[in-house]
Amino acid sequence: MRTIYYTASSLDGFIADSDNSLSWLLSRDIDQDGLMSFGGFRAAVGAAAVGATTYQWVLDQEGDAWDSTLPTWVFTHRAFAPRDGVTLTTDDVRVVHAAMTEAAGGKDIWLMGGGGLVGQFAEAGLLDEVWVQYAPLTLGGGAPMLPNRIEMRLEEHGQNREFLCARYRVLGPRLPTS
């Protein structure tokens, strides 16, 4: 069981543009059965965590198509309508990670985003891998993929149509020097 941040990014390191839009991503060509594709990744996932902004974006795009088969924790102070399989929380990531591990039943945990939330998991020593599909464009600003320094090692890379795909193993958060 691994805790994985699976995401797409612009070449300059943003997961959403300054309007929190992913339109730049959705117009790109990717093989859904190719290298590091979502379908193959999703099949190994047993639970997920997501921040409020990402969750709202998914709801706006998918509406009632939310995957209620995947137990999901939404880290938020916002009020959302109840949904099957979704737990709204303000708890510490360590507490939620323990609950997600139990719910995942031996499968991987997916950290959907945003980057700030993923950074909290990394700082707690709970992030194992980062999978990134880099789109061939720059955004010049927006929501950063990861806003804090984390040491990683490249484990796998390749091309999936327009995307450069990379899988990194997390070596640990970079502790501040005094």
Summary of the structure (lengths in Angstrom):
residues: 178
radius of gyration: 15.6
end to end distance: 34.6
largest distance: 49.1
contacts: 530
relative contact order: 0.26
helix: 25%
strand: 35%
